[in-house]
């Protein structure tokens, strides 16, 4: 089993968030710091915002909001290594808190989280080049994508429509995880399998999947949507490294988390 997809960029952090724990309510001090950081951002005090978010993350490292904001701020500042680490923190929180991965191998969990984090950053890089706002990664949106990717793997199909009645549409799948109907909801799907020898889940293949989505007008339009704020990416793989992935794009601005 592979560990880091790209050791020069990705720092394997699975051991920092071990095991399954129930998602906790954010503590008041961390919430206050995040709110102050938002005020700093509105006043264009980016450095002050970053410092407060870093402090909030130290106070409550298992809360995704500081990490998701830091990922976007670091990427916007061209700090790609730091940004990728924060995307990875969000994905590890998704795997370990909101939905323990049924693949018990911690190396596989780390590999899937790294794959998801890398593609999150690639999507936001495309948006940055297009002059669009960068999207906040959300662990529960990753759960929605990961559940669908896993079902496509297990039931051997590839479609936006699930054969399971309760999960038929993306809205059905969304409402199984989050208890509201979003005003904007879009989904991209991709699949890659082994041809000949080799392990399909690699950095080069993930990058190719990203490029393939961009070449599709419908998928590219979802990546470029101006009316979304949050997104999540979930990946499932089999023993050969064949993988299925789902990208979820949502506007969750009317449903505050803290």
VENNORQUI-V782343 format. One line per field, one symbol per residue. ss: DSSP state (~ for helix, > for strand, _ for the rest). phi: phi as a letter, one per 20 degrees, with the letter a starting at -180 (. if undefined). burial: I if it has 24 or more other C-alpha atoms within 12 Angstrom, else O. A space follows every 10 residues. Layout:
BEGIN
ss: ???
phi: ???
burial: ???
END
This chain:
BEGIN
ss: __________ ___~~~~___ _______~~~ ~~~~~~~~~~ ~~___~~~~~ ~~~~~~~~~_ ___~~~~~~~ ~~~~~~___~ ~~~~~~~~~~ ~~~~~~~~__ _____~~~~~ ~~~~~~~~~~ ~~~~~~~~~_ _____>>_~~ ~~~~~~~~~~ ~~~~~_____ ____~~~__~ ~~~~~~~___ ____>>>>>> >>________ __~~~~~~~~ ~~~~~_~~~~ ~~~______> >>>>>>>___ __>>>>>>>> ________
phi: .fdffbgfde efdgffcfme cfgeffffff ffffffffff ffemdfffff fffffffffc fedffgffff gfffffenef ffffffgfgf fffffedeag ffffffffgf ffffgffffg fffffffffe meffeefcff fffgffffff ffffelbbaf defegfcgdf fgffffdceb dffcbbbdcb bbcfdmeodf fcgfffffff fffffegfff fffegeddcc bbcccccdfe ngccccdddb ddfecfeb
burial: OIIIIOOOOI IIIIOOIIII OOOOOOOOOI IOIIIIIIOO OOOOOIOOII IIIIIIIOOI IIIIIIIIII IIIIIIOOOI IIIIIIIIII IIIIIIIIII IOOOOIOIII IIIIIIIIII IIIIIIIOOO OOIIIIIIII IIIIIIIIII IIIOOOOIII OIOOOOIOOI IIIIOOIIOO OIOIIIIIII IIIOOOOOOI IIIOIIIOII OOIIOOOOII OIIIIOIIII IIIIIIIIOO IIIIIIIIII IIOOOOOO
END
